Amino acid sequence: MTGNDINTPAHKRDLTRRKVVVAGGAAVAAVGVGGTLAATANAGQSGKGAGASASASSTSAETCYKLTSETTEGPYYIDADKLRTDITEDKEGIPLALRVKVIDAESCKPLKNVAVDIWHCDALGIYSGYEASSTGGGGTAPTDAPSGTPTGEPPSGAPSGAPSGGTGGGGVHEEPTDDERYLRGTWKTDRQGFVTFRTIFPGWYRGRCVHIHTKVHVDGEWTDAGYEGGTTCHTGQFFFDEESVLASAEVEPYSTSTTERTTLTEDTIYDQSGTTGGLLKLKYDKKNIAKGVQASITVGVDPEATNEGTSL
């Protein structure tokens, strides 16, 4: 993927007075996860920036949002070379169906055939491609971890080069240390702007709450080698509420981690703005999260902007 750092769009988009518009109804799709879970995607999402969830009785709804918050790319991004929706490979963890809808935040129309990247750590805080850079379970943290947020010291290790500050912080990109690519993937949105990934519930590492990284690319070309060219119009992260994270921490292998966890409110990358900031809408059996989790979110982007997330 190529592109410049964040530039001012060709025209200004005045979103401060945008009204939330709900036309009624929702688009519903089902995706099996581990043979135990079906993912239901609603066009509407709850949270700051959204006025209401759309009804499930219709399929014609559109919910307008403000631009979804931009965040740091972090040091562990690998250019889109795995075109797939199932990114689990052989990693253990709670099954997760992540349903993302991408819309133009100005027109509220779905964006079809755009590339959505996601990548995240495994259940013990390790990123594929960078296994030598983080040990998980109490070891060294990736360098996108902000300083000053941990609630305690882990048994061993310390973050290197950890920046301070909120969404302005972020580690410098690092070159991969290995050829692993689990929990990474890129796929295109359909005509309704939807794409669903099959993965696992992420774990955590020192200095960061539980999260998934994402990028949205437009105007590129789909080839056998991957997605090439185009512009990155959004770089962000998806977040999980505390109730779900606490529930996951009771399930193996998450329960074996000895890393001190940073909560959602302590995290200095998440801007505390709900859906606009990337907070996922989750659905799961509260008595048995191990069965799997359905996660959904609508991402409002400016397709004419360039947001690489490398200089936030």
C-alpha positions in Angstrom: 0.0 0.0 0.0 1.3 3.4 -0.8 0.3 6.9 0.2 1.2 10.0 2.1 0.8 11.0 5.7 -2.5 12.6 6.7 -3.5 15.3 4.2 -6.3 17.8 4.2 -9.1 16.5 2.0 -9.7 18.4 -1.3 -12.8 19.8 0.2 -13.8 20.3 3.8 -16.5 18.1 5.2 -18.6 19.8 7.8 -19.7 17.0 10.1 -20.2 19.0 13.3 -23.9 19.7 12.4 -24.6 16.3 10.9 -27.9 14.8 12.1 -28.1 11.1 12.6 -30.5 9.7 10.0 -32.1 6.3 10.4 -34.2 5.2 7.5 -35.4 2.1 9.3 -34.4 -1.5 8.9 -31.2 -3.4 8.9 -29.2 -5.7 6.7 -28.8 -9.1 8.1 -26.2 -11.7 7.2 -25.1 -15.0 8.8 -21.6 -16.3 9.0 -20.7 -19.5 10.8 -17.8 -19.4 13.3 -16.2 -22.6 14.5 -19.5 -24.4 13.7 -21.0 -22.8 16.8 -21.7 -19.2 15.9 -23.7 -17.2 13.4 -22.8 -13.6 12.9 -25.7 -11.1 12.5 -24.8 -7.7 11.1 -27.0 -4.7 11.6 -26.7 -1.6 9.5 -27.1 0.5 12.7 -24.7 0.6 15.6 -25.0 2.1 19.1 -22.6 4.6 20.6 -21.6 8.2 20.3 -22.2 9.5 16.8 -25.2 7.2 16.3 -28.7 8.2 17.1 -30.4 4.8 17.1 -30.2 1.2 15.9 -32.1 0.3 12.9 -35.0 -2.1 13.0 -34.3 -5.7 11.9 -37.7 -5.8 10.1 -36.4 -4.2 6.9 -33.3 -4.4 4.7 -33.2 -0.8 3.3 -31.8 1.0 6.3 -28.8 3.3 6.4 -27.5 4.9 9.5 -25.3 8.0 9.2 -22.3 8.5 11.4 -19.6 11.1 11.9 -16.1 10.2 10.6 -14.7 7.3 12.6 -11.7 8.2 14.7 -8.3 7.9 13.1 -5.6 6.2 15.2 -2.0 5.2 15.0 -1.1 2.4 12.6 1.3 1.0 15.2 4.6 -0.7 14.4 3.4 -4.1 13.2 1.4 -3.5 10.0 2.2 -5.7 7.0 1.0 -4.6 3.6 -2.1 -6.3 2.2 -0.8 -9.7 0.9 -3.2 -12.1 2.5 -6.5 -11.8 0.6 -8.9 -13.8 2.9 -11.7 -13.5 5.3 -10.7 -16.4 7.6 -7.6 -15.2 9.3 -7.6 -17.7 12.2 -5.1 -20.3 10.9 -4.3 -22.5 13.8 -4.5 -20.0 16.6 -6.4 -21.0 19.8 -9.0 -18.6 21.2 -12.6 -17.6 21.4 -14.2 -17.6 17.9 -14.9 -14.1 16.7 -17.0 -13.0 13.7 -16.2 -9.4 12.9 -18.7 -7.7 10.6 -17.6 -4.3 9.3 -19.7 -1.9 7.2 -17.9 0.9 5.4 -19.8 4.0 4.4 -19.1 7.5 3.1 -19.5 9.6 6.2 -20.8 12.5 4.1 -23.3 10.8 1.9 -24.0 7.8 4.2 -23.8 5.5 1.1 -22.1 2.2 1.5 -18.7 1.9 -0.2 -18.4 -1.3 -2.3 -15.3 -3.1 -3.4 -13.0 -1.2 -1.0 -10.2 -3.1 0.8 -10.5 -3.6 4.5 -7.3 -4.7 6.4 -7.5 -6.1 9.9 -4.7 -7.4 12.1 -4.3 -8.1 15.8 -2.4 -10.1 18.4 -3.2 -13.6 19.5 -4.7 -14.7 22.8 -1.4 -14.1 24.6 -0.5 -10.7 23.0 1.8 -11.9 20.2 1.7 -10.5 16.6 2.4 -12.7 13.6 5.4 -11.5 11.6 6.9 -10.0 14.8 7.1 -13.0 17.2 10.7 -12.0 18.1 9.6 -8.5 19.1 7.0 -9.6 21.7 6.8 -12.6 24.0 3.3 -12.1 25.4 2.2 -13.4 28.7 4.1 -10.7 30.6 6.9 -10.0 28.1 7.9 -7.0 26.0 5.0 -5.0 24.5 4.7 -3.7 20.9 5.9 -0.1 20.6 2.5 1.3 19.9 1.8 0.8 23.6 1.5 4.3 25.3 3.5 5.0 28.4 2.0 5.7 31.8 -1.2 3.6 31.4 -0.4 0.2 33.0 -2.1 -0.4 36.4 0.9 -2.4 37.6 4.2 -3.9 36.6 4.2 -7.2 34.7 6.4 -10.1 35.9 9.1 -9.3 33.4 10.0 -7.1 30.4 9.2 -3.5 29.6 7.9 -1.6 26.6 10.5 -0.1 24.3 10.0 3.2 22.6 6.5 3.6 24.0 5.0 7.0 23.1 3.0 9.1 25.5 -0.2 10.9 24.6 -3.6 9.9 23.3 -4.5 9.2 19.6 -1.4 11.2 18.8 0.9 8.5 20.0 2.2 5.6 17.9 5.3 3.5 17.3 7.4 3.7 14.2 6.9 0.9 11.7 9.2 -2.1 12.2 10.2 -4.7 9.6 8.8 -8.2 10.1 11.0 -10.7 11.9 9.4 -13.8 10.6 7.1 -15.2 7.9 4.1 -15.9 10.0 0.8 -14.1 9.0 -1.9 -15.5 11.3 -4.6 -13.1 12.4 -4.0 -10.8 9.4 -6.2 -10.5 6.3 -7.6 -8.2 3.7 -10.9 -8.5 1.8 -13.3 -6.3 -0.2 -16.7 -5.0 0.8 -19.8 -6.1 -1.0 -22.4 -4.0 -2.7 -23.9 -3.0 0.7 -20.4 -2.1 2.1 -20.1 -5.2 4.3 -17.2 -7.5 4.9 -17.0 -10.2 7.6 -13.8 -11.7 9.0 -13.5 -14.9 10.9 -10.9 -14.8 13.6 -10.4 -15.1 17.4 -11.0 -12.7 20.3 -7.7 -10.8 20.7 -5.6 -11.0 23.9 -3.7 -8.1 25.4 -0.2 -6.9 26.0 1.3 -4.3 28.4 0.1 -0.8 28.0 -2.8 -1.4 25.7 -6.4 -2.5 26.0 -7.8 -5.2 23.8 -8.1 -4.0 20.2 -8.0 -4.8 16.5 -6.2 -2.7 14.0 -7.8 -1.8 10.7 -7.2 0.1 7.4 -9.6 1.0 4.6 -8.1 1.4 1.1 -9.9 2.8 -1.9 -9.1 3.0 -5.7 -6.6 0.1 -5.7 -6.4 -3.0 -7.9 -7.1 -6.5 -6.8 -4.5 -8.9 -8.1 -3.3 -12.5 -7.5 -0.5 -11.0 -5.5 -2.7 -8.9 -3.3 -4.3 -5.5 -3.2 -2.1 -2.9 -4.9 -2.0 0.9 -5.3 -4.9 3.1 -4.3 -5.1 5.3 -1.2 -5.5 4.5 2.5 -8.5 6.7 3.5 -8.8 5.4 7.1 -6.5 3.9 9.7 -8.2 3.0 13.0 -8.7 0.4 15.7 -11.7 -1.5 17.0 -12.2 -1.9 20.8 -13.9 -4.3 23.2 -16.0 -3.4 26.2 -14.7 -4.4 29.7 -17.4 -6.9 30.3 -16.4 -9.0 27.3 -12.7 -8.8 28.1 -13.2 -9.8 31.7 -15.3 -12.8 30.5 -12.6 -13.8 28.0 -9.9 -13.7 30.7 -11.6 -16.6 32.3 -11.2 -18.8 29.3 -8.0 -20.6 28.2 -5.5 -19.6 26.8 -6.3 -16.0 27.9 -6.5 -17.1 31.5 -2.8 -18.2 31.4 -1.5 -14.7 30.6 0.4 -13.0 33.4 0.5 -9.6 31.7 -1.0 -6.7 33.6 -4.0 -5.6 31.6 -4.8 -2.0 30.7 -8.6 -1.2 30.8 -10.6 0.5 28.1 -10.8 3.7 30.1 -7.0 3.7 30.8 -6.1 3.2 27.2 -4.7 6.4 25.6 -5.3 5.4 22.0 -9.1 4.8 22.4 -10.7 8.3 22.5 -13.7 7.2 24.7 -16.2 8.2 22.1 -18.1 4.9 21.7 -18.8 3.7 18.2 -17.2 6.8 16.6 -14.0 5.8 18.4 -14.2 2.2 17.2 -16.1 0.5 20.1 -17.6 -2.7 18.7 -21.1 -3.8 19.2 -20.9 -7.3 20.7 -23.2 -10.3 21.1 -22.4 -13.5 22.9 -23.7 -15.9 25.5 -23.0 -14.1 28.8 -22.8 -17.4 30.6 -20.4 -19.0 28.1 -18.4 -16.6 25.9 -16.2 -19.5 24.8 -19.0 -20.4 22.3 -18.1 -17.4 20.3 -18.6 -13.7 19.8 -20.4 -11.6 17.1 -18.9 -8.2 16.7 -20.2 -5.5 14.3 -19.5 -1.8 13.6 -20.1 0.8 10.9 -17.0 2.7 9.8 -17.6 6.2 8.4 -14.8 7.3 6.1 -13.9 10.1 3.8 -12.9 8.3 0.6 -11.1 11.4 -0.7 -8.8 11.7 2.3 -5.4 10.1 3.0 -5.0 8.7 6.5 -2.0 6.4 6.7 -1.8 6.5 10.5 2.0 6.8 10.5 2.2 10.4 11.8 -0.7 10.7 14.2 
